[in-house]
Amino acid sequence: MADEAKWAPLSPYSTGMRGRCPRCGQGHLFDGFLKLRPRCEACGLDYSFADPADGPAFFVLCFACVPSMALAVWLELAFQPPFWVHLLISVPFMLATCILPLRPLKGWLVASQYFYKAEQGKLDLGPKAAGDETRPPANRS
């Protein structure tokens, strides 16, 4: 933890959207299009803490896929174009709005996990009060 104290906090938006290390802002976050690197090449931060899971796909589905499908449906209902028109208009629009945002969103989620120190949830059972073991369970009828 002493190593963390020398790094100034960086905005998850600015580092994540650019695909940069959330700690130093210099190293690269990705090794390929969506694959995370094992660690930062500049500061050595281990990226094993990061698990955005399906978050980027969920956000893209909610905010990009719905409008792109609405365009395709509107185009079909309004003009009833031949199939090749959909191949030239709807498919490229859908690919652009659904694939291109994945990388910046994944970077933002990973940087946010680092910035807010997100981790797996744990149950807080707290200290047991004296006599809790002998108390009968509450009647919930």
N, C-alpha and C positions, 0 to 999 in steps of 0.2 A: 504494500500500500504506500510506502514511502516513495516509491518510484512514480506513483500516480500524482503525487502532490506537485511535482515540478511541471506538469502539463496544464496549461490553461484550458478551461472548458471551451470546446468549439461547438457551434450550432449544428445540430444533427441535420438540419435542412441544407446548410451550405456544404457540409462534407459528404453527406449521404447522396444527395442528388448528383454530385460530381463524381461519385465513386471513389472517394478518398478515405483514408484512415480516419476513424472518428476521434482518435486521440491526438495525432500530430497534424493531420490534414495534408500530409505530404505523400505518404505511400498509397499504393493502389489497393482497393478493396476487392476487386474482382480478378479472377484468372479465367478469362473467357467472357462469354456474354452474361451468364447468371451464376457461374460457379465462384464461390468465395475462395480467396487465397487462404492458405493455412495461417499466415501471419503477415504483418506489415513489413515491407522491406526497409522502411526508413527507421521506425522506432521499435520494431519487434513485437508489437501487440499481437497476442494470440487471439485469433478470431473464433476460437472454439466456443466462446460464450454466445455467439450469434445463432439464432434459430428463428428466422422470420416465417418459417413454415409456408402456409398457403396465403399469408397476408397480402403479398403483392398481387397474386392472381385474384383474390377476393376484391380488392379495390379496383382493379382493372375491369373485372366482370361487372361490378356495380356502376362504375362511372364511365366506362368506355364502350363495353360491349352492347349495352342497352341502346345508347344513341346510334351506334353503327348499325345495329339490327333494325332500329326504327327507320333509318335512312333507306335500307334495302326494302323494307316492307312498304314504305311510302312510295318509293320508286316503282315498285311492282303494281301497287294499287292505282297510282295516279297515271302512269304511262303504259303499263303492261308491255315493257320492252322485251326484245328477244333475250335469250339466255346470255349471249355474248356481251350484252351491255352490262349485265350484272358482273360478269367476269372482269370487265374493264373499269367499273366504277365501285361496286359494292365490295368486292373481295379486296382490292388494294386499300380501300378506306378502312375496312375491318382489320386488316393486318397491321396497318399503320397505327390505328388507335388501340389495338389490343396487345401488340408485341413491343412496340417502342417504349411505352411507359413502365414495363416490368423492371428493367434495370435500375432506373432512378428510384422507383418505389421500394425496391428491395434494399438499395443502399440507404435510403432514408430510414427504413425500419431497423436495419442493423445499427446504424448510427444512433438512433433513438434508444435502442436497447442498451448501448454503451453509455450514453449520456445520462439516462435515468436509472442506470444500474438495475435493469429489469432482470429478474431471475425466476426460476420455477416457484410457484406458490407453495407455501408450507402451512400446516395447521399450527395455530398458536394455542396450545392447551393450557398454558399458564401454570402457575404454581397451584397445587391442590390445597384446599383449605382443610383444616383439621376436621375430621368427622365426615368428609365427603364419601368415604367408602361405605359407611354404615347407613347413609341416608337412602330410603327407598326411592325408586324412580317416580317421577311426578305422574299423577293420574291425568291423562289427556283426553278424558271423555267429555 
